Amino acid sequence: MDILLRKQGKSGSIWGKTLIYKFMKSQCDTLYIHFSLEDGLLTATFKKGLKINLDIARKVVETRLKFTDHREIPVLIQSEGQVTMNKEARDFLASPKGTEGLVAVAMVLKDAFDWAVGSFFVHLSKPAMPSRVFTRHDSAIRWLSDIVN
């Protein structure tokens, strides 16, 4: 899997006492997802038109864990456009292995179809950590901050 990783010197955290890490601003790009890590918040952006199956779901989780050094971290999930996933991928992403290292998940999904898929995932798969779907980025950030603090 081709991964692009860049680090720039910036440190600090806004995410509360139990999760204060001094991260550098970092990015990781794959065929499926783009991760960026800044001030203790992981942003995961799925690529437009992605069809997630079990194999892709496993690769995304493996990449995320390597990129974050297996740290516990809140994540903001968004997409560049319509993303779909099959039941096996959905079940894996909601499992203990798929949610390893995540303390809270906020999904920002502006497209009506993506919002429906995200809501379906949260309500039926019941991830082990607090998870919620939003249409506004600022609301998702505020919710994540409240959960972590």
C-alpha positions as a Markdown table, in Angstrom:
| # | Residue | x | y | z |
|---|---|---|---|---|
| 1 | Met | 0.0 | 0.0 | 0.0 |
| 2 | Asp | 1.5 | 3.3 | -1.0 |
| 3 | Ile | 1.4 | 5.8 | 1.8 |
| 4 | Leu | 2.5 | 9.4 | 1.8 |
| 5 | Leu | 3.6 | 10.8 | 5.2 |
| 6 | Arg | 4.6 | 14.3 | 5.9 |
| 7 | Lys | 5.4 | 15.9 | 9.3 |
| 8 | Gln | 5.7 | 19.6 | 10.1 |
| 9 | Gly | 6.8 | 20.9 | 13.4 |
| 10 | Lys | 3.7 | 22.0 | 15.5 |
| 11 | Ser | 2.9 | 20.8 | 18.9 |
| 12 | Gly | 0.2 | 21.2 | 21.5 |
| 13 | Ser | -3.3 | 19.8 | 22.2 |
| 14 | Ile | -6.8 | 21.0 | 22.9 |
| 15 | Trp | -8.2 | 17.7 | 23.9 |
| 16 | Gly | -8.1 | 17.5 | 27.7 |
| 17 | Lys | -5.9 | 16.0 | 30.4 |
| 18 | Thr | -6.2 | 12.3 | 29.7 |
| 19 | Leu | -5.4 | 12.7 | 26.0 |
| 20 | Ile | -2.7 | 15.4 | 25.9 |
| 21 | Tyr | -0.1 | 14.4 | 23.4 |
| 22 | Lys | 2.4 | 16.6 | 21.7 |
| 23 | Phe | 1.8 | 15.7 | 18.1 |
| 24 | Met | 3.4 | 17.2 | 15.1 |
| 25 | Lys | 1.1 | 18.2 | 12.3 |
| 26 | Ser | 1.0 | 15.1 | 10.1 |
| 27 | Gln | -0.7 | 13.7 | 7.0 |
| 28 | Cys | -1.0 | 10.3 | 5.5 |
| 29 | Asp | -2.6 | 9.6 | 2.1 |
| 30 | Thr | -3.6 | 6.3 | 0.7 |
| 31 | Leu | -5.8 | 5.2 | -2.3 |
| 32 | Tyr | -8.8 | 5.0 | 0.1 |
| 33 | Ile | -8.4 | 7.7 | 2.7 |
| 34 | His | -6.5 | 10.8 | 3.8 |
| 35 | Phe | -5.6 | 11.1 | 7.4 |
| 36 | Ser | -4.4 | 14.4 | 9.0 |
| 37 | Leu | -3.4 | 14.7 | 12.7 |
| 38 | Glu | -3.3 | 18.0 | 14.4 |
| 39 | Asp | -3.4 | 19.0 | 18.0 |
| 40 | Gly | -4.6 | 15.5 | 19.1 |
| 41 | Leu | -7.5 | 15.3 | 16.6 |
| 42 | Leu | -7.4 | 12.8 | 13.8 |
| 43 | Thr | -9.3 | 13.8 | 10.6 |
| 44 | Ala | -10.1 | 10.9 | 8.2 |
| 45 | Thr | -11.4 | 11.9 | 4.8 |
| 46 | Phe | -12.6 | 9.0 | 2.6 |
| 47 | Lys | -12.0 | 9.4 | -1.1 |
| 48 | Lys | -14.9 | 10.2 | -3.4 |
| 49 | Gly | -16.8 | 7.2 | -4.8 |
| 50 | Leu | -15.2 | 4.7 | -2.5 |
| 51 | Lys | -16.8 | 1.3 | -2.1 |
| 52 | Ile | -15.6 | -0.1 | 1.1 |
| 53 | Asn | -15.4 | -3.9 | 1.4 |
| 54 | Leu | -13.8 | -5.9 | 4.3 |
| 55 | Asp | -10.3 | -5.8 | 2.7 |
| 56 | Ile | -10.4 | -2.0 | 2.4 |
| 57 | Ala | -11.8 | -1.6 | 5.9 |
| 58 | Arg | -9.0 | -3.7 | 7.3 |
| 59 | Lys | -6.4 | -1.7 | 5.4 |
| 60 | Val | -7.9 | 1.6 | 6.6 |
| 61 | Val | -7.8 | 0.5 | 10.2 |
| 62 | Glu | -4.2 | -0.9 | 9.9 |
| 63 | Thr | -3.0 | 2.4 | 8.3 |
| 64 | Arg | -4.8 | 4.5 | 11.0 |
| 65 | Leu | -3.2 | 2.5 | 13.8 |
| 66 | Lys | 0.3 | 2.8 | 12.3 |
| 67 | Phe | -0.2 | 6.5 | 11.6 |
| 68 | Thr | -1.4 | 7.3 | 15.2 |
| 69 | Asp | 1.1 | 4.9 | 16.8 |
| 70 | His | -1.8 | 3.0 | 18.4 |
| 71 | Arg | -2.7 | 6.0 | 20.6 |
| 72 | Glu | -6.2 | 6.6 | 21.8 |
| 73 | Ile | -7.6 | 9.5 | 19.9 |
| 74 | Pro | -10.9 | 11.2 | 18.8 |
| 75 | Val | -11.6 | 11.1 | 15.1 |
| 76 | Leu | -13.5 | 13.3 | 12.7 |
| 77 | Ile | -14.7 | 11.4 | 9.7 |
| 78 | Gln | -15.7 | 13.1 | 6.4 |
| 79 | Ser | -15.8 | 12.2 | 2.7 |
| 80 | Glu | -15.0 | 13.9 | -0.6 |
| 81 | Gly | -18.2 | 12.5 | -2.0 |
| 82 | Gln | -20.5 | 9.5 | -1.9 |
| 83 | Val | -19.0 | 6.5 | -0.1 |
| 84 | Thr | -20.7 | 3.0 | 0.4 |
| 85 | Met | -19.7 | 0.0 | 2.4 |
| 86 | Asn | -20.9 | -3.6 | 2.6 |
| 87 | Lys | -22.2 | -5.4 | 5.7 |
| 88 | Glu | -18.9 | -7.2 | 6.4 |
| 89 | Ala | -17.0 | -3.8 | 6.3 |
| 90 | Arg | -19.6 | -2.2 | 8.5 |
| 91 | Asp | -19.4 | -5.0 | 11.0 |
| 92 | Phe | -15.6 | -4.9 | 11.1 |
| 93 | Leu | -15.4 | -1.1 | 11.5 |
| 94 | Ala | -17.8 | -1.3 | 14.5 |
| 95 | Ser | -16.0 | -4.3 | 16.1 |
| 96 | Pro | -13.4 | -4.0 | 18.9 |
| 97 | Lys | -10.6 | -4.5 | 16.3 |
| 98 | Gly | -12.1 | -1.9 | 14.0 |
| 99 | Thr | -12.5 | 0.7 | 16.7 |
| 100 | Glu | -9.2 | 0.1 | 18.5 |
| 101 | Gly | -7.6 | 3.3 | 19.6 |
| 102 | Leu | -10.7 | 5.5 | 19.0 |
| 103 | Val | -12.3 | 7.3 | 22.0 |
| 104 | Ala | -15.0 | 9.1 | 20.0 |
| 105 | Val | -16.1 | 9.4 | 16.4 |
| 106 | Ala | -17.9 | 12.3 | 14.8 |
| 107 | Met | -18.9 | 11.9 | 11.1 |
| 108 | Val | -19.5 | 15.1 | 9.1 |
| 109 | Leu | -21.6 | 14.1 | 6.1 |
| 110 | Lys | -23.2 | 16.9 | 4.1 |
| 111 | Asp | -24.6 | 14.8 | 1.3 |
| 112 | Ala | -28.0 | 13.4 | 2.1 |
| 113 | Phe | -27.1 | 9.9 | 0.9 |
| 114 | Asp | -23.8 | 9.9 | 2.9 |
| 115 | Trp | -25.7 | 11.2 | 6.0 |
| 116 | Ala | -28.2 | 8.3 | 5.7 |
| 117 | Val | -25.4 | 5.7 | 5.3 |
| 118 | Gly | -23.5 | 7.2 | 8.3 |
| 119 | Ser | -26.7 | 7.3 | 10.5 |
| 120 | Phe | -27.4 | 3.7 | 9.4 |
| 121 | Phe | -23.9 | 2.7 | 10.5 |
| 122 | Val | -24.2 | 4.4 | 13.9 |
| 123 | His | -27.6 | 3.1 | 14.8 |
| 124 | Leu | -27.3 | -0.5 | 13.5 |
| 125 | Ser | -23.7 | -1.3 | 14.1 |
| 126 | Lys | -23.5 | 0.3 | 17.6 |
| 127 | Pro | -19.8 | 1.1 | 17.8 |
| 128 | Ala | -18.3 | 0.7 | 21.3 |
| 129 | Met | -17.3 | 4.4 | 21.6 |
| 130 | Pro | -19.5 | 7.5 | 21.4 |
| 131 | Ser | -20.4 | 8.1 | 17.8 |
| 132 | Arg | -22.5 | 10.7 | 16.1 |
| 133 | Val | -23.3 | 12.0 | 12.6 |
| 134 | Phe | -23.3 | 15.8 | 11.9 |
| 135 | Thr | -23.9 | 18.0 | 8.9 |
| 136 | Arg | -21.7 | 20.8 | 10.3 |
| 137 | His | -18.0 | 20.7 | 10.9 |
| 138 | Asp | -18.1 | 23.1 | 13.9 |
| 139 | Ser | -20.8 | 21.1 | 15.6 |
| 140 | Ala | -18.8 | 17.9 | 15.3 |
| 141 | Ile | -15.6 | 19.5 | 16.7 |
| 142 | Arg | -17.6 | 21.0 | 19.6 |
| 143 | Trp | -19.1 | 17.6 | 20.4 |
| 144 | Leu | -15.8 | 15.8 | 20.2 |
| 145 | Ser | -14.3 | 18.3 | 22.5 |
| 146 | Asp | -17.1 | 17.9 | 25.0 |
| 147 | Ile | -16.8 | 14.1 | 24.9 |
| 148 | Val | -13.0 | 14.1 | 25.4 |
| 149 | Asn | -13.0 | 16.7 | 28.1 |
